[in-house]
Amino acid sequence: MQKRRFYRLEEFTTTTSPTKGDLLNAVDKGKLTYCALVDAKAVGSLLGQSKPISSTLGQLFDYKGVVKLSQKQSQAFNLQESAEVKTFLVLEPEKVSNARRHDAEFPKARVRLFDKVRAHEPISGKPFWAYAKMGEQAVMGDDFKDQAKDFNATGSFDLFKAFDAFRSVEQELVPMAISINQKQLMVDSNGIDSLFVKNDTVEKETQAPKQADKALRSINRYPLNDILDRLLDVHPNALSDQLWVLLSDEVKSNSDERVFDVGFAIDDIDDEERVIYHVRRLTSHAPETTSYDSFKNIVSRRKKRRAVTSS
C-alpha cells in the first residue's frame, strides 16, 4: 500500500498486512477505533478538547474531512452497515470552512442546553471535539409552562390564555446525529503502526543505534504505550505534563467511554503523588503503577519511535 495517513477500511483484504480481519479484531478488543470521511454542515465546535462531552458551545462550521470515532461507535460498525453519530473528533481542522455564529444559522433558536456559548472564539487549529450537527427543535414556551403550573395548582385554566400559550412555541438549539455508513470508514495508519509490526518499520529500527533499539523494544510491554500514541495523534507537540493532565482528566471524568484509554487499562491517577495505577488484569510483565518520571521517559521514547517510523 502507498504510505499515507488514512486508508479506507475497504482497502484492507485477506492478503494485506494487516488483514481486514486483524483490524476488525483490534476494534472488537478496544485496541483500535475507526475514523470516517464526512461531509457535514452546521457542525458545532465543543470548547475543551480533553473530553468528548462539553457544556460550552463554540462556533458552527462546515467540514469535509476525516473524523475519529469513539470505541463504542467503532464497535457498532462491526455489527451493522451504518450508525448514528452525535459527536466526533475533528482530525483535519485545516479543512474547516464557513465558520459562523450559531445565531447566524439559527437566529430564533434559544440556547438553553449549554452552560456557556462562546460564539466569538475562533475554531481551533488542532484536533478538537464537535457535535456532528446542530439543529433546532420546537419546544413549548414559558407562557405554556406558566399555564401548566397554574393548572397543577388550581385544577383550572383560562381558555384564552391557554390558547395563546399553545401558540407560544419556541425553537431551541440542539445537537443532532448524522448517519455514517461503512463505506465512509477510514483507518489511521498511526494507530496501525502502534498495533502491528511491519517489515519496513523493523528495518528502520534495526538501522538505529543498539541502545535506542533496546529502548524501543522495552516500551512495548503494557497499554500505556498505545494510550500515549492516541494522545500524540491528537496532540503531537504536547509536553509530558500536558499529556498527563489530558489523561488524568479523561480517567477522572467517569465516562462510560474513553477516547485515549479505550480499554480502561488505567484504574486511577493520583495527581498529588504523581502515580498512575494500572488495572490488575494486565499481563505479569506490566507494572501495577507508573511514576511521573517513568511517564516522562515513556513519552520521550514514544516520540522518538514516531519520528523513526515517519522518516
C-alpha positions in Angstrom: 0.0 0.0 0.0 1.1 3.5 -0.7 2.1 5.2 2.6 -0.4 7.8 3.7 -2.1 8.6 7.0 -5.7 7.5 6.3 -6.9 4.4 4.5 -10.4 3.3 3.6 -11.4 0.2 5.5 -12.5 -1.4 2.3 -8.8 -1.2 1.0 -7.9 -3.9 3.5 -8.4 -7.5 2.4 -7.4 -11.0 3.5 -4.0 -10.5 1.8 -3.0 -7.1 3.0 -0.8 -6.5 6.1 -2.5 -6.2 8.4 -5.6 -8.0 7.1 -9.1 -6.7 7.4 -9.8 -9.4 10.0 -6.9 -8.1 12.1 -8.4 -4.6 12.1 -11.9 -5.9 13.0 -10.5 -7.9 15.8 -8.5 -4.9 17.1 -11.6 -2.8 17.2 -13.6 -5.5 18.9 -10.9 -5.7 21.6 -10.9 -1.9 22.1 -7.4 -1.5 20.8 -8.3 0.5 17.7 -11.0 2.9 16.7 -12.3 3.8 13.3 -12.1 7.1 11.6 -14.7 8.3 8.9 -14.7 10.6 6.0 -17.6 13.0 6.4 -19.1 16.0 4.6 -21.0 17.7 7.4 -22.9 21.0 7.6 -23.6 23.1 10.7 -21.1 21.2 12.9 -20.9 22.6 16.4 -17.4 23.0 18.0 -17.1 22.0 21.6 -14.6 24.0 23.7 -12.4 21.8 25.9 -10.5 19.2 23.9 -9.7 16.7 26.6 -13.2 15.3 26.8 -15.9 14.5 24.2 -18.6 16.0 26.3 -18.7 19.7 27.0 -21.2 22.3 28.1 -19.5 25.1 26.2 -20.5 25.6 22.5 -18.3 27.5 20.2 -18.8 28.4 16.5 -20.7 26.4 13.9 -18.8 25.4 10.7 -18.9 23.1 7.7 -16.4 20.3 7.4 -15.3 17.9 4.7 -12.6 15.7 6.1 -11.7 12.8 8.4 -13.0 12.4 11.9 -12.2 10.0 14.7 -15.0 7.9 16.2 -15.4 6.6 19.7 -14.8 3.0 20.8 -18.5 2.3 21.1 -19.3 3.8 17.7 -16.5 1.8 16.1 -17.6 -1.5 17.5 -21.1 -0.8 16.3 -19.8 -0.8 12.7 -18.5 -4.4 13.1 -22.1 -5.4 13.6 -24.1 -3.1 11.2 -23.9 -1.3 8.0 -24.4 2.2 9.4 -24.7 4.0 12.7 -25.9 7.3 14.1 -23.0 9.5 15.3 -23.6 12.6 17.5 -20.0 13.6 18.4 -16.7 13.1 16.8 -13.1 14.3 16.9 -12.2 16.6 14.0 -8.7 15.4 12.8 -8.1 17.8 10.0 -9.0 21.3 11.3 -7.4 22.9 8.2 -10.4 21.6 6.2 -12.9 23.5 8.3 -14.9 26.1 6.3 -17.6 28.7 6.7 -17.1 29.2 10.5 -20.0 31.3 11.9 -22.0 32.2 14.9 -24.9 29.9 15.9 -27.4 32.8 15.7 -26.4 33.4 12.0 -27.6 29.9 11.2 -30.5 29.8 13.7 -31.4 33.4 14.6 -34.6 32.5 16.5 -33.3 29.4 18.4 -32.8 29.7 22.1 -29.6 28.3 23.7 -30.5 26.5 26.9 -28.8 23.2 26.7 -25.3 24.7 27.1 -23.9 26.4 30.2 -21.8 28.7 28.0 -21.7 29.9 24.4 -18.5 31.4 23.1 -19.6 32.4 19.6 -16.6 34.7 19.0 -13.9 32.2 19.9 -12.1 31.0 16.7 -12.0 27.4 15.6 -9.0 25.5 17.0 -6.1 24.8 14.7 -5.6 21.5 16.5 -7.9 18.4 16.5 -11.0 19.1 18.6 -14.3 17.6 19.6 -17.5 18.7 17.9 -21.2 17.9 17.6 -21.8 16.2 14.3 -24.7 18.6 13.5 -26.6 21.4 15.2 -30.2 22.0 14.5 -33.3 23.3 16.1 -36.5 21.7 17.6 -39.8 23.1 18.7 -40.4 23.5 22.4 -43.2 24.9 24.4 -42.5 28.5 25.6 -42.7 30.0 29.0 -46.3 31.0 28.6 -47.3 27.4 28.2 -45.2 26.3 31.2 -46.9 29.0 33.3 -50.3 27.8 32.3 -49.3 24.2 33.2 -48.2 25.3 36.6 -51.5 27.2 37.2 -53.5 24.1 36.2 -51.5 21.9 38.5 -52.0 24.3 41.4 -55.7 25.2 40.9 -57.1 22.5 38.6 -58.5 25.0 36.2 -57.2 27.3 33.4 -58.1 30.4 31.4 -59.2 29.2 27.9 -58.0 32.2 26.1 -54.7 32.3 27.9 -54.3 28.6 27.2 -54.9 29.1 23.5 -52.2 31.9 23.4 -49.9 29.6 25.4 -50.2 26.8 22.8 -49.2 29.3 20.2 -46.0 30.3 22.1 -43.9 27.6 20.5 -40.2 28.4 20.6 -37.2 27.0 18.8 -34.3 25.6 20.7 -30.8 24.8 19.5 -30.0 21.1 20.0 -27.2 18.7 18.9 -28.3 16.1 16.3 -26.8 12.9 14.9 -25.7 12.2 11.4 -25.7 8.8 9.7 -22.4 7.3 8.8 -22.1 4.1 6.7 -19.3 1.5 6.4 -18.1 2.9 3.0 -17.1 6.1 4.9 -14.9 4.3 7.4 -11.2 5.0 7.5 -8.3 3.7 9.4 -5.5 5.9 10.8 -2.1 4.5 9.9 -0.7 5.9 13.2 -3.0 3.6 15.1 -2.0 0.7 12.8 1.7 1.3 13.4 1.2 1.2 17.1 -0.5 -2.2 17.0 1.1 -4.1 14.1 4.7 -4.7 13.4 5.5 -4.0 9.7 8.6 -5.1 7.8 9.6 -1.6 6.9 9.3 -0.4 10.5 11.5 -3.3 11.6 14.1 -2.5 9.0 14.3 1.1 10.1 14.6 0.2 13.7 17.4 -2.2 13.1 19.3 0.7 11.5 19.1 2.7 14.7 21.7 2.6 17.4 21.6 -0.5 19.6 20.7 1.4 22.7 17.8 3.2 21.1 16.7 -0.1 19.6 16.6 -1.7 23.0 14.6 1.2 24.4 12.1 0.9 21.6 11.6 -2.8 22.3 11.3 -2.3 26.0 8.4 0.1 25.9 6.1 -2.4 24.2 5.2 -4.1 27.5 1.8 -2.6 28.5 -1.1 -0.5 27.2 0.3 2.9 28.3 2.2 2.9 25.0 -1.0 2.6 22.9 -2.7 5.3 25.1 0.2 7.7 24.6 0.1 7.0 20.8 -3.5 8.0 20.7 -2.8 11.2 22.7 0.1 12.0 20.5 -2.1 11.5 17.4 -4.2 14.4 18.6 -1.6 16.4 20.4 1.8 15.6 18.7 3.6 18.6 20.2 2.3 18.4 23.7 4.7 18.2 26.6 4.7 15.4 29.1 2.9 17.4 31.8 0.2 18.4 29.3 -0.3 14.8 28.2 -0.5 13.8 31.9 -3.3 16.4 32.5 -5.3 15.3 29.4 -5.0 11.6 30.5 -5.9 12.4 34.1 -9.0 14.4 33.0 -10.2 11.5 30.9 -9.7 8.9 33.7 -11.4 11.1 36.3 -14.4 12.0 34.1 -16.1 8.7 35.0 -17.3 8.4 31.4 -18.6 5.1 30.0 -16.2 5.7 27.1 -12.6 6.7 26.9 -11.0 8.1 23.8 -7.4 7.6 24.7 -7.5 4.8 27.3 -10.1 2.9 25.2 -9.5 -0.4 27.0 -9.8 1.1 30.6 -6.3 -0.1 31.4 -5.8 2.7 33.9 -7.7 2.4 37.2 -6.8 5.8 38.7 -4.3 8.7 38.5 -3.0 10.4 41.7 -2.0 13.9 40.7 -0.6 14.7 44.1 1.7 11.7 44.3 2.1 11.7 40.5 1.4 8.0 40.1 -0.7 6.1 37.6 -2.5 3.0 38.9 -3.0 0.2 36.3 -5.8 -2.3 36.3 -4.5 -5.6 37.8 -5.8 -7.6 34.8 -2.7 -6.6 32.8 0.0 -9.2 32.0 2.5 -10.2 34.6 5.2 -8.2 32.6 3.4 -5.0 33.2 3.9 -2.9 36.3 1.0 -2.1 38.6 2.0 1.6 38.8 3.8 4.1 36.7 5.5 7.1 38.3 5.6 10.5 36.7 9.3 10.2 35.9 8.7 6.9 34.1 5.8 8.5 32.3 8.0 11.3 31.0 10.6 8.7 29.9 7.9 6.7 28.0 6.6 9.9 26.3 10.1 10.7 25.2 10.6 7.2 23.8 7.2 7.2 22.0 8.1 10.5 20.3 11.4 9.1 19.2 9.8 6.0 17.8 7.2 8.0 15.9 10.0 10.1 14.5 11.8 6.9 13.3 8.7 5.4 11.7 7.6 8.5 10.0 11.0 9.2 8.4 
